[in-house]
């Protein structure tokens, strides 16, 4: 009887830890979204593994963490209308190991010129007790996916 109670308690604790880790990962993404929307690209980049993040976008590898930051500043920096309003949503997380998870999400970058809709595929790693993005792949388009039931245009930061 005691073994059964201990087993149930252990399973409950494991489930609680799993939920805590998922919320920690979601917190990283929420913090990144908030940083982007206030124009703080350095804080946005805190969500990425430094210096060794692998970042793939537009069919190319970015150089590294600094190269990715430079890309954001050059392509999106300046005025809020250039930066747009970023929203990550439809976030799906699959834990792969105690220190690894796969995250797939939709995103919408709302701005008057060149709005973007797309999907991020991310390998999250837990490094020194903190979740960071070790690999980020972005697939973007200029029009929303007609099968997007969450309606990116209604997504608010």
Beta strands, then each sheet from edge to edge (+ up, - down):
strand 1: 54-57
strand 2: 60-61
strand 3: 85-97
strand 4: 100-110
strand 5: 116-127
strand 6: 130-141
sheet 1: 2+ 1- 6- 5+ 4- 3+
end
